[in-house]
């Protein structure tokens, strides 16, 4: 019997075999707009339905305050942005780091941090009530060091971990308090309806970890565990994201944070070879992603993409658990034919 998308995802979390391999979709806005236009799909959900994608629905609470009260032209975190054109689209890069010049913990505490109360929780309540349950429901977000780097500057953020641990603790605590209180409100509103939450930190670079394992254990993992424990208290599964060569930290993520999925599986990075991940962690976590978007999707042929999906089906064969998706956002350089090859192949070959 055919499952709904939600049933398909939940089967994996419950260590049960679904009817077919679940799928997900990550892409830049430019790619989504292009696919919707070329495939005649008015909405993202129409696009996912056309390509048989099991992408979760996302419910949050829109901010009722969008500007910082003191810093002109800045968002609630005090940051300004500038568009950077990369030829086929634009990214908004950081143009101002509000904490960059601070040298004392007292300055960090005196900064006007945003309030988690400044959100439209009534609208979120209505969305939870109206959700039809056909697709898994994702709610909640926590990726503090990414925000830390944006507010402090990447170079200074890395220096802080070594030379200014008290400042690092202060900033990370403010970020944790904000997200913990916000997520707790949302989890209460959506109690019994939310399937997974997004906990993340980009711990891996292209060749190795971006910071030492000791620093990850000192500054990142304790609050990740608290956030994951909050979600678990509501029966919510932990969907985890870290880019790159993160092999060395995966045991900690499993044992301390308690992750249940690992995204995005950039298998060309050292230590992230798929066979080794399945051998060492296949009985503990769900693998999410693993269709390469640095080489195969942008520069390969549809046949190359098809072969990679088939390779993944072989490597992540049951009882390993896999959700098929690109290993990070599809970029405009990836041809439509290659993207279609990904989803057509898993639809044709992914039945269990």
N, C-alpha and C positions, 0 to 999 in steps of 0.2 A: 504494500500500500504506500502511495506517495505521501511524503511528509511535507509539512509547511517548512518555511525557512527557519522559523523559531524552533520547531521540533528537531530539525536537522542539527543546529548548533547545540541545543541542549542535550541531544543524544551523545555528542562527543564529551561534553562536560560530565555526563553521567556514565562515561566509559561504555556506551552502547553503540553498536554499529548503525549508522544512519542509512537511508536508502541510497544516497550518493554523497560524494565529497561536497561539503558546503563551500561556498565561494564568497568572496568579499571584493570590494572595489575601493581603491585609493587613487586619486588623480587630482591634478591641478584644475582650477576652474576653466582654463582654456581648453583642456582636453575634454572635460565634461560638456562644455558648450559645443565643441566640434562634433562629438559623438551624437549628442542630442539632435544637432542640425542634420548631420549626414544620415542618421538612422530614423529621422522623423519622430523623435520622442519629445513631447512637450516638457516633461519633468524628469528629474533624476530617477524617481521611482519607476516611471515608464521605461527609461533606459535599462534599469536593472531587471525589470520584468522581461524585456525583450531579449536580454542576454542571459536570463536565468541566474541572476546574481542574488545571493542571499544576504545582501548588505543590511546590517542592523539599522533600525530606526534610532534616532538620537533625540532625546528630550532634555532640555536644560531650562534655565530661567534667564530671560533677557535682562540686561542691566537697565535699571531706571536712572542711573547716573553714568554718564559716558565720558566725562571730562574731569581732569584733576582740579581740585578746588584752588590750587595756588599756582601751579606751573602753567603758563599760557600755552594753548594749542597742544596740550598733552592729553593722553588717555588717562584712565583711572590710576594707572601705575606710574604716571609722570613721564611717560615715554613719548617721543615724537618719532615719526617714520618718514622715509623718503622712498618713492618708487624707483626701482632699478630695472631698466629694460634689458632683457637678455635675448632680444631678437624675435622671439615668438610669443612673448608674454612679459609680465612684470611681477617682481616680488617686492614686497614692502620691507625694506631693511631698516634697522635701527639708526636713528640720526641723533639721538640724545639719550644719555644714560644718567638718570637722576641721582643715583647713589655714587657716581664715579669718584667724586672728590671727597667723600666722607672718610674721616680717619678715626672717629670715635664711636663707640657703641651707642653713646647717648644721642648722637646725630641720627643713627639708624632708628632708634625708638621714637625720636621727635618727628621723623618724616610722617606726612599725612598718608597713611596706608588706606586703601579702599575698604569699605565695609561690605561684608557678605550679605547684609540686610538690604542692600540697594539692588534688589532684583524683583522681577515680576513673578512672584511665587503663585499667585492666583492663576495666571495664564498657564504656568507649568502644571498646576493641579488639573486644569481642564484638559490639557494634552494627555496626561496620564489616564484620565477617565475615558477619553475618546480613543485610545490606542486599541486597535482591533486584535492584536496578538498574533498576527500572521508572520511578523518578522521579529527577530530578537530585539530587545530594547536595551540600549546603552545609555547610561546616565552617569554623570560625574567624571571629573578630570583632575589629574594631579601630576604635574611635571615641574617641580619647583626649581631645579638648577637651571633649566632653560630660561625661566623667568629671571632668576638671579643674574645670569649672564647678560640678559637684556638690560637689566637695571643698573648693573655695575660695570659692564664691559667684560668681554671674554678673558682678556689677558689678566685684568685685575682680579677677576673671579677665581682664576686658577692660582694666582699668588695668594689670595686670601686663605685658601685651604692649608697652605704651608706657613704663611707668615702672620696671618690675622684670623686665627680660628674663632676668636670671640665675635668679630664682626660677621664671620660666616654663620656662626650659630644664631646671631640676632636676626639676620636677614632671613635665614631658612625658617626660623621659628615664626616670624610674621607671615611668611608665605604659607606655612603649614596651617596656622590658625585660621587664616582666611579660607583656605580650601576645605579644611575639616568642617568648619561651621556651615559653609555653603553646601557641601556634599551631604552633611547630616540632614539639613532641611529638605533637600531634594529626595534623599532616600526615604525619609518619613512620608513625604507626599506620595511617592510612587511605591510604597511598600507592597510587596507581593506582585508587582508588575515588572520591576527592573531585573534584567537578566545578567548584565555585566557592567563593569565600570572600567575606565581607562586609567591605568597607573603607568607612568612612563618616566624614563630619563635616558638621554642619549649617552650611554656609558662607553660605547665602542667607536673608535675611529676606523679608518680604512685598513689599518694594519695591527692595531692593538687597542687596549683600553685608553680612554682619554685622561684618566686620572688613576692613581694607584688603587689597588684593592683595599689597602688600609684606609685610604681617604673615603672610598665608597662605603666601607663598613662604618666609618666614623660619622660621616656627614649625610649620607643618602639613605641607607637601609633602615635605620631606626624609625624615621617618620613614614617611610614607605610602608613598613609593617603596621604602624598605627592606622594609616589610611586604609590599608587592605583589611585590617581587623574590623574597622568600622563597616566596610562593605559586607564582609562576611557575616557580621551580626544581623544584617538584613537579608541574608541568603543570596547575596550578589556575587557573581564570579569575577575573578581578577584577570583582566585582559591587559597584557604587559607589552610595552614597546621599548626596544633599544636598538639603535642602528649598529651596524658595523661589526668589528671583531670583538664580540662580547663573551667569548667562550669561557674565559677565566672567572667571570662573575655569575654564570648561570647557576652553579650549585647554591650560592648565597641567595639568589633570587628565588629559588625553589624553597630553600630551607628557612629563610628569614622572612622575605616578603610574602612568600606563599603564592607565587604566580601560577596561573593555570593555562594561559596561552603565552607563547613567545612569538613576537612579531618584530622584524619582518623577514628574518632568515636570509641575510645577504651572504649566500653560500660561497661566493668567490673570495670572501675575506678570510685571512688565516684563522684556522681553528673552527670555522663555521661550516666545514664540509658536512653535507647532509647525512651521509652514512654514519659519521661519528656522533652527530647529535642524536640520531635515532638510537644508536647503540647505547649511549650513555644516559639519555634522558627520555627515550621514547615511552617508557612506562610511567612517566611523571607529568608530562606537559603536552599540550596541544601545540603543534607547529602551525604558524599562520604566515602566509606569504610565499617566499621561495621561488617566485618567477622573476628572474633577474631583470631589473630595469636600468642597469648601467651598461650592459652590453647586448643581451639577447633581445629585449623588447625594442630598444631604439635602433640598433644597428644590425640585427639579424633579419632573417627572412621569416615569413609565416611558417615555413617548414621547420626552421630552427626553434621557433616558439612552440610549435606543436611537439617537437621532440623533447623540449625541456619539460613541458607538462607531463608527457609520458614518462620521462625519467623520474619526475617527482612522484607520480603514481606508483612506480616500482619501489622507490626508496622509502616513501612514507606509507607503504602498504600496511593494511590492518594486521596486527593490532595497534601499530602506530596511528596517531590521529593527526589529520592535516586539514587545514582550511586553505583552499587555493586562492591566491591573490598575488598581485605584483608586490615585489619587495620594496615598498614605499610608493610614493605618488607617481602615477603615470605622467610623463612629461610630454610637452607638445612635439618633441622630436620623434616620439614613438609613432609609427604609421598606424592608421586605423586598421589596416589589414592585419598587423601584428597583434593588436589588442583583440580583434575579433577572433584570431587564431587561438588566443589564450582561452577565451570563454567558450568558443565552439568546441575545442578539444576536450575540455573538462566536462562539458555537457554530454558529449558523445561517449567519452571513455570513463567517466568518473563514477559510474554506478557500482554499488558494492553488493 
